[in-house]
Amino acid sequence: MQTEAALETAKNTAQVLNEALPYIQRFSGNTIVIKYGGNAMTDESLKQSFARNIVLMKQVGINPVVVHGGGPQIGSMLDKLGIQSEFIGGMRVTDTETMSVVEMVLGGQVNKSIVNLLNQVGGRAVGLTGKDAGLIQATPLRLESHPDADLGHVGTVSSVDTSIVKFLQNDDFIPVIAPIGVDAEGNSFNINADLVASSVASALKASKLLLLTNTPGILDSNEKLLTDLGPDDIASLIKDGTIAGGMLPKVQCAMDALADGVGTVQIIDGRVRNAALLELFTNEGVGTLIHP
């Protein structure tokens, strides 16, 4: 015989599924790009919930595309190998030796661990870097604050060819992309994962771009979460200094994606279990929604 507690749990589960239905119907057949990084990539329970979230999206007819970071993992490997890093304007100067480590960590260790994680929970994931099928064409990054600085193999996106991504989507695979690009001469470049996610979302005309972070979202001057913002709101928050520091480039990536036709962008807290599903399939959501 069911206990009252078990019955209440079942009722709550049914309510959640009922609430999710219109969102599932709305997004079925659409592409959603998810930038995966921060604590969600290092905490074991968060890694498992993220993987299940992505596979569930695929199961209900959504086409998720995962773009991942890996800065801490790169730093850890460089330390192990005794390779010293120089930083200019907050960017790691990436010589040829360092770039070899970046490719090994991002394109190998990190990418394949995410692919394996998704496959272990029933997904059909395939790992890519921007070098595969010319996915991400890159050029060297130049910093406005240090115009004469040579960052080596640190790049920015010049163009995206989504052919390989669409090919995989059509066969019901989940593409997992490491943020490595290539130039016309075949040189590799390490690119900021938020920028790659934004560029890929733009090229795919994705319905949504989800940026998982280690913060609740965009906060006002009183540390209160701002849940719904438009371009004018964003401009004001940048002007008065509320949006600053590490949040500024994320917001710029969001605005670029919206300008290129992406439906909406959500900056969400990757430290929350099932954050992606809560943002997509519930009325409340978890994070900041930025709309055109």
Steps between C-alpha positions, in 0.01 A plus 500: 500500500635845408597727786372857503855625442545278194163610362590865551832447318317335211254791482786751495672306222179498297461874555856565378444290188171675434668840534781392266272385216436837330872581512588162349246560225637851439864395468460163329695503174695812599872534560626610840870574553635447851832638618624260767761611752578594859395286796257305282806349330688403816240397761407133449131532590464811280673320212251215523197730515632704206546186290149379579359845419662500156393144418144574614489801267598275212242239599215753488595624152729794578838524324759590767851608398757514779800736494737455793780690668795364693722783626568348845584163345746670262661688788532181703667311215743785428596501869558124493725538195689791653398742223487858625213724384509870426179702508424823313170675565374187677577280197752216510775550241489176302818402319530188284594278795210626709260459208598134473398455864175693440409268213586192705288616796202660321478281192601183678457471876212741562306446178513121516404492868182701420423276202545192718280650773216565257530155345499332842152642572354393167603777263674474163766767527783578260797719587626773266750781498474800274762334279257222397351565154605865527242560772665809655723732299713720722724806494742621769337695783612861546427675828381861485671562833831360371496558121866408451489182707551163328288236676624223272239233437213680674230555243162640418234358269502623141238258363309180582416220258220299662489221239646235730275604789185478287615165359532361853169651611320341207625158618387572859848552642586762762796713384750593773735777386839597644580872446799456269506674162728491198620765257553480123858373552388222734619664823299413811352761734354483848175702508281610790222242540226762549599658169498163321160412648359837391647465150374143458153598627494790252606281208236238587232767564438325832181561695699540819852542628557386857817623673574300816700706749608498864263784588119513532484722191519878462467674837398858573692737730330337800606150393142417400451277196369676189282244326390671178701754301482663158765695305416834663526345846836347411634832366400679821656233723827517307501880510452518878758226564256237631609264222880494517799269528455141388127546436561767235638270226224246569236768454672621182489145363131488589425827323696393190302174485167685527606743227575201277155345544527275806161500675602562861806462720496373857788548744436231758660365815683180414542427873128417521410138431294460181548871422448454126167319545380745763567787260341333200203314643370689804313825545754640747832425327839550665702793375479806279305497174627743237261562212522705177 
